[in-house]
Amino acid sequence: MQTLVTDLLVTLAYGVVGVALMAVGYVLVDVATPGKLHELIWVERNRNAALLLASNLAGVGTIVVAAIAASADDFVLGLVGAAAYGILGLVIMAAAFLLLDMATPGKLGEILVDPEPHPAVWVSAVVHLATGAIIAAAIS
């Protein structure tokens, strides 16, 4: 029974770190988009904003999973690693977003709030996913 309780507490700790990192990712996407992200997605049903947020959350999740898997059953190392790599991944994703924004015509933030689906959002989403995968591969 002791092992079950310990495993549940470890899982809870990793879950808290993962959710906290996804919350930070949400805030970063909200800052990158004009207007309020929650209104864009849940009220206006903006697919562009939803796709970018979903890709950001998936990228962060990929990083956290890799950090947990690489922890080799060392709880403290895994927890610290998940948090540190997650923050690093968010910084790199934000930098990649800014680089893509500078290298392409228009402003990605404005494209995200456009009610019409835009192909540039798919490119930006893949940048988020690829960045998460690259960080995850570097961890292991």
N, CA, C and O of each residue as an XYZ file, in Angstrom:
560
protein
N       0.821     -1.202      0.000
C       0.000      0.000      0.000
C       0.863      1.264      0.000
O       0.509      2.269     -0.616
N       1.993      1.200      0.695
C       2.908      2.338      0.750
C       3.391      2.720     -0.642
O       3.477      3.905     -0.967
N       3.707      1.726     -1.466
C       4.178      1.985     -2.828
C       3.107      2.685     -3.659
O       3.407      3.599     -4.427
N       1.872      2.258     -3.503
C       0.773      2.877     -4.246
C       0.628      4.347     -3.855
O       0.483      5.208     -4.723
N       0.666      4.634     -2.572
C       0.536      6.016     -2.108
C       1.699      6.858     -2.627
O       1.497      7.979     -3.094
N       2.909      6.322     -2.547
C       4.080      7.038     -3.051
C       3.953      7.292     -4.541
O       4.210      8.403     -5.005
N       3.561      6.279     -5.296
C       3.396      6.442     -6.747
C       2.322      7.475     -7.080
O       2.475      8.249     -8.025
N       1.247      7.489     -6.316
C       0.193      8.474     -6.553
C       0.688      9.892     -6.266
O       0.361     10.825     -6.999
N       1.463     10.053     -5.215
C       2.006     11.378     -4.896
C       3.009     11.851     -5.947
O       3.032     13.028     -6.308
N       3.835     10.930     -6.433
C       4.786     11.268     -7.499
C       4.027     11.677     -8.759
O       4.373     12.661     -9.412
N       3.005     10.921     -9.087
C       2.187     11.241    -10.267
C       1.521     12.605    -10.108
O       1.464     13.394    -11.051
N       1.021     12.870     -8.907
C       0.409     14.174     -8.634
C       1.418     15.301     -8.824
O       1.097     16.326     -9.426
N       2.618     15.120     -8.323
C       3.654     16.157     -8.458
C       3.985     16.412     -9.923
O       4.074     17.565    -10.344
N       4.169     15.348    -10.704
C       4.444     15.519    -12.132
C       3.262     16.181    -12.835
O       3.444     17.022    -13.717
N       2.060     15.798    -12.441
C       0.875     16.405    -13.040
C       0.791     17.891    -12.772
O       0.443     18.669    -13.660
N       1.110     18.292    -11.544
C       1.090     19.712    -11.188
C       2.112     20.488    -12.007
O       1.820     21.572    -12.512
N       3.317     19.926    -12.138
C       4.358     20.596    -12.935
C       3.911     20.699    -14.393
O       4.054     21.754    -15.010
N       3.374     19.619    -14.943
C       2.923     19.637    -16.340
C       1.811     20.639    -16.585
O       1.840     21.376    -17.570
N       0.832     20.670    -15.694
C      -0.281     21.619    -15.842
C       0.213     23.056    -15.674
O      -0.232     23.950    -16.393
N       1.129     23.282    -14.730
C       1.681     24.627    -14.542
C       2.420     25.090    -15.795
O       2.289     26.244    -16.204
N       3.193     24.197    -16.401
C       3.906     24.554    -17.631
C       2.937     24.835    -18.774
O       3.156     25.753    -19.565
N       1.871     24.051    -18.863
C       0.876     24.319    -19.904
C       0.176     25.652    -19.653
O      -0.187     26.346    -20.602
N      -0.018     26.017    -18.384
C      -0.606     27.321    -18.068
C       0.321     28.448    -18.521
O      -0.139     29.458    -19.052
N       1.613     28.274    -18.313
C       2.579     29.269    -18.789
C       2.531     29.345    -20.314
O       2.576     30.434    -20.885
N       2.439     28.183    -20.974
C       2.314     28.156    -22.430
C       1.068     28.891    -22.903
O       1.105     29.613    -23.899
N      -0.024     28.707    -22.193
C      -1.267     29.410    -22.513
C      -1.057     30.919    -22.432
O      -1.469     31.661    -23.323
N      -0.414     31.362    -21.359
C      -0.169     32.796    -21.178
C       0.707     33.342    -22.305
O       0.457     34.434    -22.814
N       1.734     32.581    -22.695
C       2.608     33.029    -23.786
C       1.842     33.179    -25.095
O       2.038     34.154    -25.821
N       0.976     32.224    -25.398
C       0.172     32.331    -26.626
C      -0.799     33.507    -26.500
O      -1.037     34.226    -27.470
N      -1.352     33.697    -25.316
C      -2.271     34.817    -25.097
C      -1.560     36.146    -25.325
O      -2.137     37.064    -25.909
N      -0.317     36.257    -24.873
C       0.460     37.479    -25.075
C       0.764     37.696    -26.567
O       0.806     38.834    -27.035
N       0.971     36.612    -27.298
C       1.325     36.708    -28.720
C       0.137     37.052    -29.604
O       0.315     37.443    -30.758
N      -1.061     36.912    -29.080
C      -2.244     37.179    -29.894
C      -2.952     38.443    -29.419
O      -3.119     38.653    -28.218
N      -3.366     39.282    -30.363
C      -4.158     40.453    -29.972
C      -5.505     39.995    -29.399
O      -6.089     39.031    -29.893
N      -5.985     40.657    -28.398
C      -7.255     40.277    -27.785
C      -7.059     39.220    -26.719
O      -5.935     38.872    -26.358
N      -8.157     38.726    -26.232
C      -8.144     37.706    -25.179
C      -8.270     36.321    -25.810
O      -9.221     36.039    -26.538
N      -7.299     35.469    -25.518
C      -7.270     34.135    -26.116
C      -8.511     33.328    -25.764
O      -9.055     32.635    -26.625
N      -8.969     33.401    -24.524
C     -10.140     32.610    -24.143
C     -11.383     33.043    -24.921
O     -12.231     32.211    -25.245
N     -11.495     34.329    -25.219
C     -12.631     34.792    -26.023
C     -12.489     34.355    -27.473
O     -13.466     33.949    -28.103
N     -11.266     34.438    -28.003
C     -11.035     34.021    -29.384
C     -11.435     32.569    -29.592
O     -12.090     32.232    -30.579
N     -11.039     31.712    -28.660
C     -11.263     30.277    -28.840
C     -12.667     29.862    -28.406
O     -13.379     29.219    -29.177
N     -13.078     30.215    -27.193
C     -14.317     29.672    -26.652
C     -15.558     30.476    -27.030
O     -16.659     29.924    -27.050
N     -15.408     31.762    -27.329
C     -16.570     32.572    -27.705
C     -16.653     32.714    -29.223
O     -17.690     32.445    -29.828
N     -15.535     33.145    -29.833
C     -15.536     33.384    -31.273
C     -15.234     32.125    -32.088
O     -15.387     32.121    -33.309
N     -14.807     31.059    -31.411
C     -14.495     29.771    -32.056
C     -13.446     29.932    -33.156
O     -13.570     29.352    -34.235
N     -12.417     30.723    -32.868
C     -11.371     31.003    -33.831
C     -10.441     29.792    -33.958
O      -9.728     29.441    -33.018
N     -10.460     29.169    -35.121
C      -9.665     27.952    -35.357
C      -8.167     28.241    -35.387
O      -7.365     27.409    -34.964
N      -7.794     29.405    -35.880
C      -6.376     29.757    -35.930
C      -5.782     29.800    -34.526
O      -4.737     29.200    -34.273
N      -6.436     30.498    -33.627
C      -5.948     30.604    -32.252
C      -5.970     29.247    -31.560
O      -5.047     28.916    -30.815
N      -7.006     28.468    -31.796
C      -7.113     27.150    -31.170
C      -5.998     26.218    -31.642
O      -5.442     25.463    -30.844
N      -5.673     26.267    -32.916
C      -4.614     25.416    -33.451
C      -3.263     25.791    -32.862
O      -2.481     24.915    -32.492
N      -2.987     27.072    -32.774
C      -1.708     27.493    -32.209
C      -1.609     27.104    -30.735
O      -0.569     26.611    -30.297
N      -2.663     27.318    -29.975
C      -2.642     26.940    -28.558
C      -2.498     25.429    -28.401
O      -1.709     24.967    -27.576
N      -3.241     24.667    -29.171
C      -3.166     23.203    -29.068
C      -1.762     22.697    -29.391
O      -1.267     21.787    -28.725
N      -1.125     23.266    -30.389
C       0.224     22.828    -30.740
C       1.221     23.199    -29.657
O       2.158     22.448    -29.388
N       1.024     24.348    -29.037
C       1.894     24.767    -27.934
C       1.749     23.802    -26.760
O       2.749     23.371    -26.187
N       0.531     23.466    -26.402
C       0.296     22.547    -25.285
C       0.841     21.156    -25.581
O       1.396     20.507    -24.695
N       0.689     20.693    -26.815
C       1.233     19.380    -27.193
C       2.763     19.390    -27.143
O       3.379     18.415    -26.714
N       3.370     20.489    -27.582
C       4.829     20.601    -27.523
C       5.337     20.556    -26.090
O       6.314     19.867    -25.798
N       4.680     21.283    -25.199
C       5.059     21.271    -23.785
C       4.857     19.880    -23.194
O       5.711     19.383    -22.461
N       3.740     19.262    -23.512
C       3.476     17.911    -23.009
C       4.531     16.913    -23.447
O       4.936     16.052    -22.666
N       4.976     17.020    -24.680
C       6.020     16.136    -25.202
C       7.315     16.307    -24.415
O       7.987     15.328    -24.091
N       7.655     17.535    -24.115
C       8.875     17.818    -23.352
C       8.770     17.243    -21.942
O       9.711     16.612    -21.461
N       7.646     17.451    -21.284
C       7.470     16.953    -19.921
C       7.526     15.428    -19.888
O       8.148     14.850    -18.997
N       6.884     14.780    -20.844
C       6.920     13.310    -20.904
C       8.354     12.814    -21.066
O       8.762     11.868    -20.391
N       9.119     13.442    -21.951
C      10.515     13.026    -22.163
C      11.346     13.235    -20.906
O      12.185     12.396    -20.576
N      11.128     14.333    -20.202
C      11.881     14.599    -18.976
C      11.553     13.565    -17.905
O      12.440     13.119    -17.178
N      10.300     13.190    -17.807
C       9.908     12.165    -16.836
C      10.538     10.828    -17.205
O      11.087     10.137    -16.346
N      10.459     10.468    -18.474
C      11.017      9.186    -18.928
C      12.526      9.120    -18.734
O      13.069      8.053    -18.446
N      13.200     10.240    -18.887
C      14.662     10.270    -18.766
C      15.138     10.342    -17.320
O      16.338     10.250    -17.059
N      14.219     10.504    -16.387
C      14.617     10.694    -14.990
C      15.150      9.429    -14.330
O      15.709      9.498    -13.235
N      14.990      8.289    -14.968
C      15.508      7.007    -14.459
C      15.068      6.769    -13.016
O      15.883      6.404    -12.168
N      13.804      6.971    -12.741
C      13.218      6.719    -11.422
C      13.799      7.593    -10.305
O      13.654      7.261     -9.129
N      14.444      8.684    -10.652
C      14.916      9.651     -9.655
C      13.879     10.764     -9.611
O      13.851     11.631    -10.484
N      13.028     10.735     -8.593
C      11.891     11.648     -8.518
C      12.315     13.116     -8.554
O      11.778     13.892     -9.344
N      13.258     13.499     -7.722
C      13.671     14.903     -7.648
C      14.271     15.347     -8.982
O      13.929     16.413     -9.495
N      15.162     14.534     -9.541
C      15.751     14.859    -10.836
C      14.671     14.956    -11.915
O      14.708     15.862    -12.747
N      13.732     14.048    -11.907
C      12.662     14.072    -12.898
C      11.780     15.292    -12.778
O      11.407     15.897    -13.784
N      11.443     15.658    -11.550
C      10.579     16.805    -11.335
C      11.280     18.106    -11.719
O      10.713     18.949    -12.414
N      12.500     18.251    -11.263
C      13.282     19.450    -11.609
C      13.542     19.486    -13.115
O      13.434     20.538    -13.745
N      13.880     18.345    -13.680
C      14.123     18.272    -15.122
C      12.889     18.617    -15.933
O      12.975     19.349    -16.919
N      11.737     18.094    -15.523
C      10.496     18.389    -16.238
C      10.220     19.892    -16.220
O       9.849     20.477    -17.238
N      10.404     20.508    -15.050
C      10.166     21.957    -14.946
C      11.184     22.742    -15.764
O      10.815     23.645    -16.514
N      12.451     22.404    -15.623
C      13.508     23.156    -16.315
C      13.420     22.987    -17.827
O      13.477     23.970    -18.566
N      13.283     21.758    -18.285
C      13.176     21.536    -19.728
C      11.886     22.133    -20.284
O      11.862     22.631    -21.409
N      10.824     22.084    -19.501
C       9.567     22.686    -19.951
C       9.699     24.182    -20.146
O       9.238     24.728    -21.148
N      10.332     24.852    -19.181
C      10.542     26.300    -19.306
C      11.467     26.607    -20.482
O      11.209     27.527    -21.258
N      12.538     25.838    -20.609
C      13.439     26.022    -21.749
C      12.688     25.827    -23.068
O      12.868     26.603    -24.006
N      11.866     24.813    -23.138
C      11.085     24.565    -24.349
C      10.153     25.722    -24.671
O      10.020     26.108    -25.833
N       9.506     26.279    -23.647
C       8.619     27.427    -23.871
C       9.396     28.638    -24.378
O       8.925     29.362    -25.255
N      10.584     28.854    -23.826
C      11.415     29.969    -24.289
C      11.813     29.757    -25.748
O      11.753     30.682    -26.558
N      12.219     28.535    -26.072
C      12.628     28.245    -27.454
C      11.436     28.337    -28.402
O      11.577     28.839    -29.517
N      10.262     27.859    -27.978
C       9.060     27.978    -28.815
C       8.721     29.439    -29.058
O       8.366     29.814    -30.175
N       8.825     30.269    -28.025
C       8.538     31.701    -28.184
C       9.541     32.339    -29.145
O       9.169     33.151    -29.993
N      10.813     31.967    -29.005
C      11.840     32.507    -29.904
C      11.585     32.062    -31.345
O      11.733     32.853    -32.276
N      11.204     30.806    -31.526
C      10.913     30.300    -32.876
C       9.714     31.031    -33.473
O       9.704     31.338    -34.665
N       8.704     31.309    -32.651
C       7.537     32.065    -33.114
C       7.963     33.456    -33.576
O       7.540     33.921    -34.635
N       8.799     34.115    -32.782
C       9.263     35.463    -33.144
C      10.117     35.448    -34.413
O       9.989     36.333    -35.258
N      10.984     34.445    -34.546
C      11.797     34.319    -35.763
C      10.927     34.093    -36.996
O      11.146     34.702    -38.043
N       9.943     33.214    -36.862
C       9.032     32.959    -37.971
C       8.253     34.229    -38.317
O       8.036     34.533    -39.490
N       7.840     34.958    -37.299
C       7.110     36.204    -37.515
C       7.968     37.216    -38.265
O       7.477     37.906    -39.158
N       9.251     37.307    -37.907
C      10.155     38.247    -38.585
C      10.470     37.815    -40.016
O      10.684     38.664    -40.881
N      10.500     36.520    -40.272
C      10.912     36.006    -41.575
C       9.770     35.929    -42.588
O      10.008     35.664    -43.767
N       8.550     36.155    -42.146
C       7.402     36.013    -43.045
C       6.639     37.325    -43.154
O       6.725     38.169    -42.262
N       5.897     37.501    -44.237
C       5.128     38.745    -44.380
C       3.960     38.797    -43.395
O       3.434     37.765    -42.979
N       3.574     39.992    -43.039
C       2.460     40.158    -42.103
C       2.896     39.905    -40.675
O       4.073     39.668    -40.403
N       1.948     39.958    -39.776
C       2.201     39.705    -38.366
C       1.429     38.456    -37.965
O       0.211     38.393    -38.131
N       2.138     37.461    -37.437
C       1.485     36.213    -37.047
C       0.397     36.447    -36.003
O      -0.653     35.806    -36.049
N       0.638     37.351    -35.073
C      -0.370     37.637    -34.053
C      -1.682     38.084    -34.662
O      -2.751     37.679    -34.208
N      -1.608     38.912    -35.681
C      -2.820     39.389    -36.345
C      -3.481     38.287    -37.164
O      -4.707     38.210    -37.233
N      -2.668     37.433    -37.787
C      -3.201     36.320    -38.563
C      -3.984     35.373    -37.654
O      -5.004     34.811    -38.054
N      -3.494     35.206    -36.434
C      -4.142     34.291    -35.494
C      -5.554     34.709    -35.132
O      -6.396     33.859    -34.842
N      -5.824     35.998    -35.146
C      -7.161     36.452    -34.774
C      -8.091     36.559    -35.977
O      -9.276     36.851    -35.812
N      -7.585     36.332    -37.164
C      -8.421     36.354    -38.362
C      -9.443     35.218    -38.259
O      -9.071     34.080    -37.970
N     -10.711     35.512    -38.489
C     -11.723     34.444    -38.379
C     -11.614     33.380    -39.475
O     -12.119     32.269    -39.311
N     -10.966     33.710    -40.573
C     -10.778     32.737    -41.648
C      -9.528     31.896    -41.382
O      -8.497     32.437    -40.981
N      -9.605     30.593    -41.599
C      -8.405     29.756    -41.424
C      -7.272     30.255    -42.319
O      -7.496     30.633    -43.469
N      -6.061     30.251    -41.778
C      -4.911     30.749    -42.515
C      -3.803     29.699    -42.494
O      -3.495     29.158    -41.432
N      -3.191     29.396    -43.656
C      -2.140     28.372    -43.716
C      -0.923     28.693    -42.849
O      -0.226     27.779    -42.408
N      -0.660     29.963    -42.602
C       0.498     30.333    -41.788
C       0.376     29.797    -40.364
O       1.384     29.539    -39.706
N      -0.844     29.633    -39.896
C      -1.043     29.106    -38.549
C      -0.595     27.651    -38.485
O      -0.049     27.217    -37.471
N      -0.815     26.904    -39.544
C      -0.348     25.508    -39.588
C       1.175     25.459    -39.523
O       1.746     24.613    -38.834
N       1.821     26.358    -40.234
C       3.289     26.407    -40.201
C       3.764     26.720    -38.784
O       4.677     26.070    -38.273
N       3.153     27.699    -38.163
C       3.521     28.063    -36.801
C       3.247     26.914    -35.831
O       4.035     26.670    -34.917
N       2.145     26.217    -36.025
C       1.815     25.072    -35.168
C       2.866     23.970    -35.290
O       3.265     23.377    -34.288
N       3.308     23.701    -36.499
C       4.331     22.675    -36.697
C       5.650     23.101    -36.069
O       6.396     22.265    -35.559
N       5.939     24.395    -36.103
C       7.146     24.885    -35.427
C       7.065     24.571    -33.935
O       8.056     24.144    -33.343
N       5.902     24.776    -33.320
C       5.726     24.437    -31.899
C       5.932     22.945    -31.659
O       6.661     22.557    -30.746
N       5.300     22.118    -32.467
C       5.409     20.669    -32.294
C       6.834     20.183    -32.525
O       7.342     19.358    -31.766
N       7.478     20.690    -33.570
C       8.851     20.275    -33.874
C       9.804     20.725    -32.776
O      10.718     19.989    -32.404
N       9.597     21.920    -32.260
C      10.443     22.404    -31.173
C      10.294     21.509    -29.941
O      11.286     21.151    -29.306
N       9.080     21.158    -29.613
C       8.846     20.251    -28.486
C       9.523     18.905    -28.704
O      10.116     18.346    -27.781
N       9.436     18.386    -29.924
C      10.067     17.093    -30.239
C      11.589     17.180    -30.179
O      12.246     16.250    -29.710
N      12.144     18.277    -30.644
C      13.604     18.443    -30.615
C      14.099     18.497    -29.173
O      15.079     17.838    -28.825
N      13.428     19.276    -28.342
C      13.825     19.351    -26.936
C      13.671     17.973    -26.283
O      14.540     17.547    -25.523
N      12.580     17.286    -26.575
C      12.356     15.958    -26.004
C      13.456     14.987    -26.415
O      13.930     14.203    -25.592
N      13.864     15.031    -27.673
C      14.928     14.136    -28.140
C      16.248     14.477    -27.480
O      17.049     13.587    -27.197
N      16.482     15.752    -27.233
C      17.738     16.174    -26.603
C      17.813     15.718    -25.148
O      18.906     15.525    -24.615
N      16.675     15.547    -24.514
C      16.634     15.129    -23.113
C      17.106     13.688    -22.948
O      17.845     13.368    -22.017
N      16.672     12.831    -23.857
C      16.964     11.398    -23.668
C      18.326     10.966    -24.106
O      18.668      9.789    -23.990
